[in-house]
Amino acid sequence: MFPKVPDQHKNGKPLVPNGLGVLYVLFTTVYLFLFYFLSESYSVQSGVSAPLTLAVCILFGGFMGLLDDWMDLKWRYKAFMPLIAALPLIYFAKVMEARTAIALPLIGVVDFGVWYFCLIIPLIVMIVTNTINMLGGFNGLETVCPAVVLLGLMGISALTSSHYLLLLIGPIIFWLILSALNLQGKIFVGNSGSFAIGMSIVSFAIIADVKVGLLVSIIPYIFNSSLILLTVFFTHKKALITFKDEKLESDHKRSLVTALTYRRPLTERKIVIIVSALVAAFTLLAFIYSFISFIF
């Protein structure tokens, strides 16, 4: 049913089913629509609905990923396409009179006013979705790390209210199943999965108002994307990694992964563990910061 692609970091390059992220998109959409139809507390309020808004954004993320899988979209298109998915989030935040102030670490509270709707939300959606898509290529890396971030944001949301937390209980369980299969090298979620989970993370962060937690959690993602983009801009070279004797090594530092493997051969599993631990550390930091802010 699903097209098979070679696993580049395994001996013999075995063929693995790719694009199973569409299953996450389908499951999550059905789950959210059932929430909308069966729960009065999640029905339309003031002309908007959190489950429907989240479902629309995830559907677009999956569609965008499918386009990339089929057409291999150029980065200039992938960079700005998520802005379309920002529209329902802007409308939701506007109608629900969301807070336009963000308490930034080391800076303090900044009230963006109307710019929050027309500038900040689109930027958050564009940056988060693309940075999450850029960190992948290894079994478990593109599934485990986003799961850690999403679980952390759900935990932060639970500090103030469990209302929005319930929206992603089913989807995160389904994604963890896909993560386990991906970690074992049995499936790839493809761009449809990475864009969909990225859209899940950023949409939930905006709807549940856990944007500071999101900002801190994705610092490793931002570092990786910044390193890749700056290197391409100034040197016109891409991050490359060499696979030999079941280990990966690089002779440059053009991404987070190549920085970790710079003249230091590591197995694929060790790379995934190190990066996942790094993401988990920043996610824990985000939770601690949010917990302290909630208490005081």
C-alpha positions in Angstrom: 0.0 0.0 0.0 2.7 2.5 1.0 5.8 3.1 -1.2 9.0 1.7 0.0 12.3 3.6 0.2 15.8 2.4 1.2 17.0 2.9 4.7 20.2 4.7 4.0 21.7 4.1 7.4 21.4 0.3 7.5 23.7 -2.3 5.9 22.2 -3.5 2.6 19.8 -0.5 2.6 16.6 -2.5 3.2 13.4 -1.1 1.8 11.0 0.4 4.4 7.4 1.6 4.0 7.3 5.4 3.8 4.6 8.0 4.4 2.8 6.3 7.3 2.3 9.8 8.8 -0.9 10.0 6.8 -2.4 7.5 9.2 -1.7 9.9 12.0 -3.4 12.7 10.1 -6.5 10.5 9.4 -6.7 9.2 13.0 -6.3 12.6 14.5 -8.9 14.2 12.2 -11.5 11.6 13.1 -10.6 11.8 16.8 -11.0 15.6 16.8 -14.3 15.6 14.9 -15.7 13.0 17.3 -14.7 15.4 20.1 -16.6 18.2 18.4 -19.7 16.1 17.8 -19.9 14.2 21.1 -18.7 16.8 23.7 -20.8 19.9 24.4 -17.8 21.6 26.1 -16.0 21.5 22.8 -18.8 22.7 20.6 -18.7 26.0 18.8 -18.0 28.9 21.2 -18.3 32.5 19.9 -18.1 31.1 16.4 -15.0 29.0 16.8 -14.2 25.5 17.9 -10.8 24.3 19.3 -11.1 20.7 17.9 -12.1 21.9 14.4 -9.4 24.5 14.3 -6.8 21.9 15.4 -8.1 19.4 12.9 -7.9 21.9 10.0 -4.3 22.8 10.8 -3.2 19.2 11.1 -5.0 18.3 7.8 -3.1 21.1 6.1 0.2 19.9 7.6 -0.4 16.4 6.3 -1.4 17.8 2.9 1.7 19.9 2.7 3.8 16.9 3.6 2.2 14.8 0.9 3.0 17.5 -1.7 6.6 17.4 -0.5 6.7 13.6 -0.7 5.3 13.6 -4.3 6.8 16.8 -5.8 9.9 17.4 -3.6 9.0 21.0 -3.0 11.8 23.6 -2.9 12.5 25.2 0.5 11.3 28.6 -0.6 7.8 27.0 -1.0 7.9 24.9 2.1 9.0 27.9 4.2 5.9 29.9 3.5 3.2 27.4 2.9 2.5 26.9 6.6 1.3 30.6 6.6 -2.0 29.3 5.1 -2.5 27.1 8.2 -2.0 30.1 10.4 -5.2 31.7 9.2 -7.6 29.5 11.3 -5.3 29.9 14.3 -5.4 33.7 13.9 -9.2 33.7 13.7 -9.4 31.4 16.8 -7.1 33.6 18.8 -8.9 36.8 17.7 -12.4 35.5 18.5 -11.3 33.9 21.9 -9.5 37.2 22.8 -6.3 35.4 23.4 -3.5 37.0 25.4 -1.3 39.1 23.2 1.4 39.4 25.8 4.2 36.8 26.0 6.5 36.4 29.0 9.8 35.9 27.4 12.7 34.4 29.5 15.3 37.0 30.5 13.4 39.7 28.8 10.1 40.0 30.6 6.5 40.4 29.5 6.1 41.8 26.0 2.6 42.8 24.8 2.5 42.6 21.0 -1.0 44.0 20.7 -2.5 43.6 17.3 0.8 42.5 15.9 0.4 39.2 17.8 -2.4 38.2 15.4 -0.9 39.5 12.1 2.8 38.8 12.7 3.6 36.7 15.7 1.2 33.8 15.1 2.2 33.5 11.4 5.9 33.6 12.3 5.5 30.9 15.0 3.6 28.6 12.7 6.1 29.1 9.9 9.3 28.7 12.0 8.1 25.8 14.2 6.7 23.7 11.4 9.8 24.0 9.2 12.4 23.5 12.0 10.7 20.3 13.1 10.7 19.0 9.5 14.4 19.8 9.1 15.5 17.6 12.0 15.1 14.0 10.8 16.7 11.4 8.5 17.3 8.8 11.2 15.1 6.1 12.6 13.2 7.6 15.6 14.6 11.1 15.3 11.7 12.6 13.4 9.1 10.9 15.7 10.6 10.6 19.2 11.7 14.2 19.5 8.4 15.8 18.5 6.6 13.4 20.8 8.8 14.6 23.7 8.0 18.3 22.9 4.2 17.6 22.5 4.1 15.6 25.8 5.9 18.5 27.5 3.4 21.1 26.2 0.5 18.9 27.3 2.1 18.8 30.7 2.5 22.6 30.8 -1.1 23.0 29.7 -2.2 20.7 32.5 -0.8 23.2 35.0 -3.6 25.7 34.3 -6.4 23.6 32.7 -6.9 20.1 31.3 -9.6 21.4 28.9 -7.3 21.5 25.8 -5.1 18.7 27.1 -7.8 16.1 26.2 -7.7 17.1 22.5 -4.4 15.3 21.9 -4.6 12.3 24.3 -5.6 9.9 21.5 -3.3 11.4 18.8 -0.2 11.3 21.0 -0.8 7.7 21.9 -1.2 6.9 18.2 2.0 8.9 17.4 3.9 7.0 20.1 3.0 3.7 18.4 4.3 5.1 15.1 7.4 6.3 17.0 8.1 2.8 18.3 7.8 1.3 14.8 10.0 4.1 13.3 12.6 3.6 16.1 12.8 -0.1 15.2 13.3 0.8 11.5 10.1 -0.8 10.4 8.4 2.4 9.0 9.0 6.0 8.0 6.4 8.7 8.7 7.6 10.8 5.8 7.1 14.5 5.3 3.4 14.0 5.8 4.1 12.9 9.3 6.8 15.4 10.2 4.7 18.4 8.9 1.6 17.1 10.6 3.2 16.6 14.0 4.9 20.0 13.6 1.5 21.5 12.9 0.0 19.6 15.9 2.7 21.1 18.2 2.4 24.7 17.1 -1.4 24.7 16.8 -1.8 23.2 20.3 0.7 25.7 21.7 -1.3 28.6 20.3 -4.7 27.2 21.2 -3.7 26.2 24.8 -1.6 29.4 25.2 1.7 27.6 26.1 3.8 29.6 23.6 6.7 30.2 26.0 6.9 26.5 26.7 7.1 25.9 23.0 9.8 28.5 22.5 12.1 26.9 25.1 11.3 23.3 24.1 12.3 23.8 20.4 15.7 25.5 21.1 17.6 22.4 19.7 15.4 22.6 16.6 16.1 26.3 16.1 19.8 25.7 16.6 19.8 22.9 14.0 17.9 25.0 11.4 20.0 28.1 12.0 23.2 26.1 11.5 21.9 24.6 8.3 20.6 27.8 6.8 23.6 29.9 7.7 25.9 27.3 6.3 24.0 27.1 3.0 23.7 30.9 2.8 27.4 31.7 3.4 29.1 28.6 2.0 26.5 27.1 -0.4 27.2 23.7 1.1 24.8 21.2 2.6 25.2 19.0 5.7 26.5 15.6 4.7 27.2 12.5 6.8 29.2 9.3 5.9 27.9 5.8 6.8 30.6 3.2 7.3 30.7 0.0 9.4 27.3 0.8 11.0 28.5 4.1 12.2 28.0 7.7 11.0 30.7 10.4 10.9 31.1 13.9 9.4 34.0 16.2 8.7 32.1 19.4 9.2 29.6 21.1 11.6 26.7 22.2 9.3 23.8 20.8 11.4 23.1 19.5 14.9 23.7 15.9 13.8 27.0 16.6 11.9 28.2 18.6 14.9 27.6 15.6 17.1 29.4 13.2 14.7 32.2 15.6 13.8 35.3 13.3 13.7 33.5 11.1 16.2 31.7 8.0 14.7 28.4 7.2 16.3 25.7 4.6 15.6 22.4 5.8 14.4 20.8 4.7 17.7 23.3 6.8 19.7 22.6 9.9 17.6 18.9 9.5 18.2 19.4 9.0 21.9 21.6 12.1 22.3 19.4 14.4 20.3 16.3 13.1 22.0 17.9 13.6 25.4 18.8 17.2 24.4 15.3 17.9 23.3 14.0 16.3 26.5 16.3 18.5 28.6 15.0 21.7 27.1 11.4 20.5 27.3 11.9 19.8 31.0 13.4 23.3 31.4 10.3 24.7 29.7 8.1 22.8 32.1 10.1 23.9 35.2 10.0 27.6 34.0 6.2 27.3 33.4 5.7 25.7 36.8 7.6 28.4 38.6 5.7 31.1 36.6 2.4 29.5 37.5 3.2 29.4 41.2 4.5 32.9 41.4 
